[in-house]
């Protein structure tokens, strides 16, 4: 994948993430800055950090699942590596969200 295609894929991923809405705030996960360190690699791997809005966010698992599903639906994305931080159960959620098919 050349640089232009990689850049376009990254933009499509970001646009798709703008469609993932936090039901508590009615704002998208990009506007809320819940996604950090987004990297898209030539082989289609997308790596990012998900940081819930609070350490005790009651919908962190729901949002993580919605984010992962949204990115998986983008043509050209072949895999995801997700890190969760700033959440009381970040290690468990990181493990869970990376195991899900």
Steps between C-alpha positions, in 0.01 A plus 500: 500500500649836399496814714191645330302181549618477860396859566158439342451186710583697816248769404230238434570344842466842666179577312357163603592572862306827478191280463560328836292702745528493879136461605559690823631815329369464143851592382718286278812327630730722291348822632522362853866410440452141613731371224872577525816397317315381189737329258414329172759267353547402133378144560168634635580472871341778705648572844352744749439576865146524635468717809150501651368834622554399863677221691159363601324553167190276515492454122871442432450142382209604278699785345812289451289241318329764284836657410655168409199401287497837320867474406463135396237605246741733317618342172875445514521447876636152561564503877491717810715537809326690775640629825267623774626754750357726765241241605478311828500163319723603210705180493192278497324710238812511281523122515127452437473741207807359327370141533155562352455386142 
